[in-house]
Amino acid sequence: MKVRNIMACAASLAGRRDLCDWLEGKGGVDGDGLRRDAEQMLKCFNLTENEAALDYIPLKREEKLRSEGNIPFSAFSGMPVEIVAVLSEKGEKLCFKVNEEGVSVRRGDVTVRYRARPAVKGLDDETEFRCGERFLALGTACEFALMEGMLDRAAELDARYKDALAAAAKSGGAAMKPRRWV
């Protein structure tokens, strides 16, 4: 799903129908103000997607790469957060070591399984999650309400976000950690 659509849903959840309409291309009275609010909400979306990927629902990737003794992090299509396993061409687990430049492993073709950090998104990008976008809209709305000083609304949205995130994590087979904020 497109980030713009998730943000429009989040704007509606946060009680900002004007921002929702602007994101859906229906225009608005204060274009500059709505553009600033959309930029703020985009930051909230990126925070939410990053939090979900790093703490609740890992973005798992697997890539076939060529090793010359070290695989630089720049060779990966995603941004690795944790290297889970390195496998030989035959599927055998290989010993590896993560260092500041990349992953040290024997020479040859290998398959690397890792958890990735989501890329920073723009309005017209797609989310990397395929397990439902509801939790992303709720989390984005919660962050936006918090940044706008709507504390009661943020608390209400946070409870709904936690429930939706738990459901998404359960369907994705991930462990749910408690989220804390003041």
CYANA upper distance limits for C-alpha pairs under 8 A (distance plus 0.5 A):
  1 MET  CA      5 ASN  CA      7.55
  1 MET  CA      6 ILE  CA      7.88
  1 MET  CA    126 GLU  CA      5.99
  1 MET  CA    127 THR  CA      6.51
  1 MET  CA    133 GLU  CA      7.82
  2 LYS  CA      6 ILE  CA      7.15
  2 LYS  CA    123 LEU  CA      7.87
  2 LYS  CA    124 ASP  CA      6.51
  2 LYS  CA    125 ASP  CA      6.17
  2 LYS  CA    126 GLU  CA      4.91
  2 LYS  CA    127 THR  CA      6.79
  3 VAL  CA      7 MET  CA      6.59
  3 VAL  CA     45 PHE  CA      8.41
  3 VAL  CA    121 LYS  CA      8.00
  3 VAL  CA    122 GLY  CA      7.64
  3 VAL  CA    123 LEU  CA      5.82
  3 VAL  CA    124 ASP  CA      6.63
  3 VAL  CA    125 ASP  CA      6.31
  3 VAL  CA    126 GLU  CA      6.22
  3 VAL  CA    127 THR  CA      6.65
  4 ARG  CA      8 ALA  CA      6.64
  4 ARG  CA     23 LEU  CA      6.93
  4 ARG  CA     24 GLU  CA      8.20
  4 ARG  CA    123 LEU  CA      5.35
  4 ARG  CA    124 ASP  CA      6.58
  4 ARG  CA    125 ASP  CA      8.39
  5 ASN  CA      9 CYS  CA      6.80
  5 ASN  CA     23 LEU  CA      8.15
  5 ASN  CA     24 GLU  CA      7.95
  6 ILE  CA     10 ALA  CA      6.65
  6 ILE  CA    133 GLU  CA      7.44
  6 ILE  CA    134 ARG  CA      8.40
  6 ILE  CA    136 LEU  CA      7.53
  6 ILE  CA    137 ALA  CA      5.77
  7 MET  CA     11 ALA  CA      6.52
  7 MET  CA     20 CYS  CA      8.07
  7 MET  CA     23 LEU  CA      7.96
  7 MET  CA     41 MET  CA      7.40
  7 MET  CA     42 LEU  CA      7.77
  7 MET  CA     45 PHE  CA      7.74
  7 MET  CA    137 ALA  CA      6.88
  7 MET  CA    140 THR  CA      7.73
  7 MET  CA    141 ALA  CA      8.48
  8 ALA  CA     12 SER  CA      6.84
  8 ALA  CA     19 LEU  CA      7.72
  8 ALA  CA     20 CYS  CA      4.94
  8 ALA  CA     21 ASP  CA      7.92
  8 ALA  CA     23 LEU  CA      6.18
  8 ALA  CA     24 GLU  CA      7.16
  9 CYS  CA     13 LEU  CA      6.76
  9 CYS  CA     20 CYS  CA      7.39
  9 CYS  CA    137 ALA  CA      6.50
 10 ALA  CA     14 ALA  CA      6.60
 10 ALA  CA     20 CYS  CA      8.40
 10 ALA  CA    137 ALA  CA      5.10
 10 ALA  CA    138 LEU  CA      6.59
 10 ALA  CA    140 THR  CA      6.46
 10 ALA  CA    141 ALA  CA      5.06
 11 ALA  CA     15 GLY  CA      6.80
 11 ALA  CA     16 ARG  CA      5.48
 11 ALA  CA     17 ARG  CA      7.00
 11 ALA  CA     19 LEU  CA      6.53
 11 ALA  CA     20 CYS  CA      5.66
 11 ALA  CA    141 ALA  CA      6.82
 12 SER  CA     16 ARG  CA      5.83
 12 SER  CA     17 ARG  CA      5.81
 12 SER  CA     19 LEU  CA      8.35
 12 SER  CA     20 CYS  CA      6.27
 13 LEU  CA    137 ALA  CA      8.43
 13 LEU  CA    138 LEU  CA      7.67
 13 LEU  CA    141 ALA  CA      6.66
 14 ALA  CA    141 ALA  CA      5.78
 14 ALA  CA    142 CYS  CA      7.81
 14 ALA  CA    144 PHE  CA      7.94
 14 ALA  CA    145 ALA  CA      6.67
 14 ALA  CA    153 ARG  CA      7.69
 16 ARG  CA     20 CYS  CA      6.82
 17 ARG  CA     21 ASP  CA      6.62
 18 ASP  CA     22 TRP  CA      6.77
 18 ASP  CA     28 GLY  CA      7.10
 18 ASP  CA     34 LEU  CA      8.41
 19 LEU  CA     23 LEU  CA      6.62
 19 LEU  CA     28 GLY  CA      8.40
 19 LEU  CA     34 LEU  CA      6.52
 19 LEU  CA     37 ASP  CA      7.94
 19 LEU  CA     38 ALA  CA      7.69
 20 CYS  CA     24 GLU  CA      6.74
 21 ASP  CA     25 GLY  CA      6.88
 21 ASP  CA     26 LYS  CA      5.67
 21 ASP  CA     27 GLY  CA      7.05
 21 ASP  CA     28 GLY  CA      7.74
 22 TRP  CA     26 LYS  CA      5.81
 22 TRP  CA     27 GLY  CA      5.26
 22 TRP  CA     28 GLY  CA      6.27
 22 TRP  CA     34 LEU  CA      7.56
 23 LEU  CA     38 ALA  CA      8.06
 27 GLY  CA     31 GLY  CA      7.94
 28 GLY  CA     34 LEU  CA      8.05
 30 ASP  CA     34 LEU  CA      6.58
 31 GLY  CA     35 ARG  CA      6.53
 32 ASP  CA     36 ARG  CA      6.79
 33 GLY  CA     37 ASP  CA      6.72
 34 LEU  CA     38 ALA  CA      6.52
 35 ARG  CA     39 GLU  CA      6.74
 36 ARG  CA     40 GLN  CA      6.79
 37 ASP  CA     41 MET  CA      6.61
 38 ALA  CA     42 LEU  CA      6.55
 39 GLU  CA     43 LYS  CA      6.93
 40 GLN  CA     44 CYS  CA      6.93
 40 GLN  CA    144 PHE  CA      7.88
 41 MET  CA     45 PHE  CA      6.65
 41 MET  CA    140 THR  CA      7.45
 41 MET  CA    141 ALA  CA      8.38
 41 MET  CA    144 PHE  CA      6.41
 42 LEU  CA     46 ASN  CA      6.76
 42 LEU  CA    121 LYS  CA      8.39
 42 LEU  CA    122 GLY  CA      7.75
 42 LEU  CA    123 LEU  CA      7.67
 43 LYS  CA     47 LEU  CA      6.69
 44 CYS  CA     48 THR  CA      6.63
 44 CYS  CA    140 THR  CA      5.69
 44 CYS  CA    141 ALA  CA      8.26
 44 CYS  CA    143 GLU  CA      6.08
 44 CYS  CA    144 PHE  CA      6.46
 45 PHE  CA     49 GLU  CA      6.59
 45 PHE  CA    136 LEU  CA      7.64
 45 PHE  CA    137 ALA  CA      8.29
 45 PHE  CA    139 GLY  CA      8.04
 45 PHE  CA    140 THR  CA      5.35
 46 ASN  CA     50 ASN  CA      6.49
 46 ASN  CA    120 VAL  CA      6.64
 46 ASN  CA    121 LYS  CA      7.07
 47 LEU  CA     51 GLU  CA      6.55
 47 LEU  CA    140 THR  CA      8.37
 48 THR  CA     52 ALA  CA      6.58
 48 THR  CA    136 LEU  CA      6.99
 48 THR  CA    139 GLY  CA      6.22
 48 THR  CA    140 THR  CA      6.39
 48 THR  CA    143 GLU  CA      8.18
 49 GLU  CA     53 ALA  CA      6.67
 49 GLU  CA    118 PRO  CA      7.62
 49 GLU  CA    136 LEU  CA      7.14
 50 ASN  CA     54 LEU  CA      6.56
 50 ASN  CA    117 ARG  CA      7.16
 50 ASN  CA    118 PRO  CA      6.57
 51 GLU  CA     55 ASP  CA      6.21
 51 GLU  CA     56 TYR  CA      7.92
 52 ALA  CA     56 TYR  CA      5.53
 52 ALA  CA     57 ILE  CA      6.18
 52 ALA  CA     58 PRO  CA      8.01
 52 ALA  CA    165 LEU  CA      8.41
 53 ALA  CA     57 ILE  CA      5.54
 53 ALA  CA     58 PRO  CA      5.20
 53 ALA  CA     59 LEU  CA      6.32
 53 ALA  CA    116 ALA  CA      8.21
 53 ALA  CA    117 ARG  CA      7.05
 53 ALA  CA    118 PRO  CA      7.51
 54 LEU  CA     58 PRO  CA      6.54
 54 LEU  CA    117 ARG  CA      7.27
 55 ASP  CA    176 MET  CA      8.45
 55 ASP  CA    177 LYS  CA      7.42
 56 TYR  CA    165 LEU  CA      8.26
 56 TYR  CA    169 ALA  CA      6.89
 56 TYR  CA    174 ALA  CA      6.94
 56 TYR  CA    175 ALA  CA      6.88
 56 TYR  CA    176 MET  CA      6.08
 56 TYR  CA    177 LYS  CA      6.98
 57 ILE  CA    168 ALA  CA      8.32
 57 ILE  CA    169 ALA  CA      6.07
 57 ILE  CA    172 GLY  CA      7.47
 57 ILE  CA    174 ALA  CA      6.08
 57 ILE  CA    175 ALA  CA      8.15
 58 PRO  CA    115 ARG  CA      6.53
 58 PRO  CA    116 ALA  CA      7.75
 58 PRO  CA    174 ALA  CA      7.85
 59 LEU  CA    115 ARG  CA      5.95
 59 LEU  CA    116 ALA  CA      5.89
 59 LEU  CA    117 ARG  CA      7.64
 59 LEU  CA    118 PRO  CA      8.14
 59 LEU  CA    128 GLU  CA      8.29
 59 LEU  CA    129 PHE  CA      8.16
 60 LYS  CA    113 ARG  CA      7.77
 60 LYS  CA    114 TYR  CA      6.36
 60 LYS  CA    115 ARG  CA      5.17
 60 LYS  CA    116 ALA  CA      6.84
 61 ARG  CA     78 GLY  CA      8.41
 61 ARG  CA    113 ARG  CA      6.25
 61 ARG  CA    114 TYR  CA      5.88
 61 ARG  CA    115 ARG  CA      6.61
 61 ARG  CA    116 ALA  CA      7.29
 62 GLU  CA    111 THR  CA      7.20
 62 GLU  CA    112 VAL  CA      6.02
 62 GLU  CA    113 ARG  CA      4.89
 62 GLU  CA    114 TYR  CA      6.86
 63 GLU  CA     76 PHE  CA      8.04
 63 GLU  CA    111 THR  CA      5.96
 63 GLU  CA    112 VAL  CA      5.85
 63 GLU  CA    113 ARG  CA      7.20
 64 LYS  CA    109 ASP  CA      7.48
 64 LYS  CA    110 VAL  CA      6.18
 64 LYS  CA    111 THR  CA      4.80
 64 LYS  CA    112 VAL  CA      6.87
 65 LEU  CA     71 ILE  CA      8.27
 65 LEU  CA     75 ALA  CA      8.31
 65 LEU  CA    109 ASP  CA      6.32
 65 LEU  CA    110 VAL  CA      6.02
 65 LEU  CA    111 THR  CA      6.64
 65 LEU  CA    112 VAL  CA      7.79
 66 ARG  CA     71 ILE  CA      7.89
 66 ARG  CA    107 ARG  CA      8.04
 66 ARG  CA    108 GLY  CA      6.17
 66 ARG  CA    109 ASP  CA      4.97
 66 ARG  CA    110 VAL  CA      6.69
 67 SER  CA     71 ILE  CA      5.96
 67 SER  CA    105 VAL  CA      7.43
 67 SER  CA    106 ARG  CA      7.30
 67 SER  CA    107 ARG  CA      5.34
 67 SER  CA    108 GLY  CA      5.65
 67 SER  CA    109 ASP  CA      6.59
 67 SER  CA    110 VAL  CA      7.47
 68 GLU  CA    106 ARG  CA      7.77
 68 GLU  CA    107 ARG  CA      5.23
 68 GLU  CA    108 GLY  CA      7.15
 69 GLY  CA    104 SER  CA      6.23
 69 GLY  CA    105 VAL  CA      5.87
 69 GLY  CA    106 ARG  CA      5.64
 69 GLY  CA    107 ARG  CA      5.37
 70 ASN  CA    102 GLY  CA      6.94
 70 ASN  CA    103 VAL  CA      5.95
 70 ASN  CA    104 SER  CA      4.78
 70 ASN  CA    105 VAL  CA      6.41
 70 ASN  CA    106 ARG  CA      8.22
 70 ASN  CA    107 ARG  CA      8.34
 71 ILE  CA     75 ALA  CA      7.25
 71 ILE  CA    101 GLU  CA      8.49
 71 ILE  CA    102 GLY  CA      5.89
 71 ILE  CA    103 VAL  CA      5.57
 71 ILE  CA    104 SER  CA      6.91
 71 ILE  CA    105 VAL  CA      8.11
 72 PRO  CA     76 PHE  CA      8.21
 72 PRO  CA    101 GLU  CA      6.08
 72 PRO  CA    102 GLY  CA      4.69
 72 PRO  CA    103 VAL  CA      6.99
 73 PHE  CA     79 MET  CA      7.97
 73 PHE  CA     80 PRO  CA      7.80
 73 PHE  CA    101 GLU  CA      7.03
 73 PHE  CA    102 GLY  CA      5.29
 73 PHE  CA    103 VAL  CA      7.91
 76 PHE  CA     80 PRO  CA      8.00
 78 GLY  CA    116 ALA  CA      6.41
 78 GLY  CA    117 ARG  CA      7.62
 78 GLY  CA    118 PRO  CA      8.05
 78 GLY  CA    119 ALA  CA      8.20
 79 MET  CA    116 ALA  CA      5.71
 79 MET  CA    117 ARG  CA      5.85
 79 MET  CA    118 PRO  CA      7.75
 79 MET  CA    119 ALA  CA      8.09
 80 PRO  CA    114 TYR  CA      6.74
 80 PRO  CA    115 ARG  CA      6.30
 80 PRO  CA    116 ALA  CA      4.94
 80 PRO  CA    117 ARG  CA      6.79
 81 VAL  CA    114 TYR  CA      7.80
 81 VAL  CA    115 ARG  CA      6.04
 81 VAL  CA    116 ALA  CA      5.73
 81 VAL  CA    117 ARG  CA      6.55
 82 GLU  CA    114 TYR  CA      6.10
 82 GLU  CA    115 ARG  CA      5.69
 82 GLU  CA    116 ALA  CA      7.65
 83 ILE  CA     98 VAL  CA      8.25
 83 ILE  CA    112 VAL  CA      7.84
 83 ILE  CA    113 ARG  CA      6.75
 83 ILE  CA    114 TYR  CA      4.85
 83 ILE  CA    115 ARG  CA      7.01
 84 VAL  CA    112 VAL  CA      8.19
 84 VAL  CA    113 ARG  CA      5.89
 84 VAL  CA    114 TYR  CA      5.43
 84 VAL  CA    115 ARG  CA      7.61
 85 ALA  CA     93 LYS  CA      7.34
 85 ALA  CA     94 LEU  CA      8.11
 85 ALA  CA    112 VAL  CA      6.45
 85 ALA  CA    113 ARG  CA      5.64
 85 ALA  CA    114 TYR  CA      7.42
 86 VAL  CA     93 LYS  CA      6.37
 86 VAL  CA     94 LEU  CA      6.00
 86 VAL  CA     95 CYS  CA      7.80
 86 VAL  CA     96 PHE  CA      7.45
 86 VAL  CA    110 VAL  CA      7.09
 86 VAL  CA    111 THR  CA      6.18
 86 VAL  CA    112 VAL  CA      5.04
 86 VAL  CA    113 ARG  CA      6.77
 87 LEU  CA     91 GLY  CA      5.71
 87 LEU  CA     92 GLU  CA      5.74
 87 LEU  CA     93 LYS  CA      5.04
 87 LEU  CA     94 LEU  CA      6.00
 87 LEU  CA    110 VAL  CA      6.08
 87 LEU  CA    111 THR  CA      5.51
 87 LEU  CA    112 VAL  CA      6.87
 88 SER  CA     92 GLU  CA      5.71
 88 SER  CA     93 LYS  CA      6.96
 88 SER  CA     94 LEU  CA      7.00
 88 SER  CA    109 ASP  CA      7.42
 88 SER  CA    110 VAL  CA      5.42
 88 SER  CA    111 THR  CA      6.93
 89 GLU  CA    109 ASP  CA      6.95
 89 GLU  CA    110 VAL  CA      6.43
 89 GLU  CA    111 THR  CA      7.70
 94 LEU  CA    105 VAL  CA      7.99
 95 CYS  CA    105 VAL  CA      7.16
 96 PHE  CA    103 VAL  CA      7.16
 96 PHE  CA    104 SER  CA      6.02
 96 PHE  CA    105 VAL  CA      5.28
 96 PHE  CA    106 ARG  CA      8.36
 97 LYS  CA    103 VAL  CA      6.23
 97 LYS  CA    104 SER  CA      5.55
 97 LYS  CA    105 VAL  CA      7.28
 98 VAL  CA    102 GLY  CA      6.41
 98 VAL  CA    103 VAL  CA      5.03
 98 VAL  CA    104 SER  CA      6.64
 99 ASN  CA    103 VAL  CA      6.63
 99 ASN  CA    104 SER  CA      7.68
118 PRO  CA    128 GLU  CA      7.43
121 LYS  CA    125 ASP  CA      6.34
121 LYS  CA    126 GLU  CA      8.20
121 LYS  CA    127 THR  CA      8.30
129 PHE  CA    133 GLU  CA      7.77
131 CYS  CA    168 ALA  CA      6.59
131 CYS  CA    171 SER  CA      7.96
131 CYS  CA    172 GLY  CA      7.38
132 GLY  CA    168 ALA  CA      7.39
133 GLU  CA    137 ALA  CA      6.92
134 ARG  CA    138 LEU  CA      6.76
134 ARG  CA    164 ALA  CA      7.40
135 PHE  CA    139 GLY  CA      6.46
135 PHE  CA    161 TYR  CA      6.12
135 PHE  CA    162 LYS  CA      8.44
135 PHE  CA    164 ALA  CA      5.51
135 PHE  CA    165 LEU  CA      5.87
135 PHE  CA    168 ALA  CA      7.96
136 LEU  CA    140 THR  CA      6.45
136 LEU  CA    161 TYR  CA      8.47
137 ALA  CA    141 ALA  CA      6.54
138 LEU  CA    142 CYS  CA      6.56
138 LEU  CA    157 LEU  CA      6.76
138 LEU  CA    158 ASP  CA      8.00
138 LEU  CA    160 ARG  CA      7.42
138 LEU  CA    161 TYR  CA      5.57
138 LEU  CA    164 ALA  CA      8.46
139 GLY  CA    143 GLU  CA      6.70
139 GLY  CA    157 LEU  CA      7.92
139 GLY  CA    158 ASP  CA      7.44
139 GLY  CA    161 TYR  CA      5.93
140 THR  CA    144 PHE  CA      6.56
141 ALA  CA    145 ALA  CA      6.49
141 ALA  CA    154 ALA  CA      8.17
141 ALA  CA    157 LEU  CA      7.50
142 CYS  CA    146 LEU  CA      6.64
142 CYS  CA    153 ARG  CA      8.02
142 CYS  CA    154 ALA  CA      5.27
142 CYS  CA    155 ALA  CA      8.00
142 CYS  CA    157 LEU  CA      5.65
142 CYS  CA    158 ASP  CA      6.18
142 CYS  CA    161 TYR  CA      8.12
143 GLU  CA    147 MET  CA      6.68
143 GLU  CA    154 ALA  CA      7.60
144 PHE  CA    148 GLU  CA      6.60
144 PHE  CA    154 ALA  CA      8.46
145 ALA  CA    149 GLY  CA      6.72
145 ALA  CA    150 MET  CA      5.49
145 ALA  CA    151 LEU  CA      7.29
145 ALA  CA    153 ARG  CA      6.91
145 ALA  CA    154 ALA  CA      5.63
146 LEU  CA    150 MET  CA      6.17
146 LEU  CA    151 LEU  CA      6.20
146 LEU  CA    153 ARG  CA      8.47
146 LEU  CA    154 ALA  CA      5.84
150 MET  CA    154 ALA  CA      6.57
151 LEU  CA    155 ALA  CA      6.63
152 ASP  CA    156 GLU  CA      6.86
153 ARG  CA    157 LEU  CA      6.60
154 ALA  CA    158 ASP  CA      6.39
155 ALA  CA    159 ALA  CA      6.98
156 GLU  CA    160 ARG  CA      7.17
157 LEU  CA    161 TYR  CA      6.44
158 ASP  CA    162 LYS  CA      6.60
159 ALA  CA    163 ASP  CA      6.93
160 ARG  CA    164 ALA  CA      6.71
161 TYR  CA    165 LEU  CA      6.39
162 LYS  CA    166 ALA  CA      6.49
162 LYS  CA    179 ARG  CA      8.16
163 ASP  CA    167 ALA  CA      6.78
164 ALA  CA    168 ALA  CA      6.67
165 LEU  CA    169 ALA  CA      6.42
166 ALA  CA    170 LYS  CA      6.48
166 ALA  CA    176 MET  CA      6.65
167 ALA  CA    171 SER  CA      6.71
168 ALA  CA    172 GLY  CA      6.60
169 ALA  CA    173 GLY  CA      6.45
169 ALA  CA    174 ALA  CA      5.37
169 ALA  CA    175 ALA  CA      7.07
169 ALA  CA    176 MET  CA      6.99
170 LYS  CA    174 ALA  CA      6.43
170 LYS  CA    175 ALA  CA      7.78
170 LYS  CA    176 MET  CA      8.35
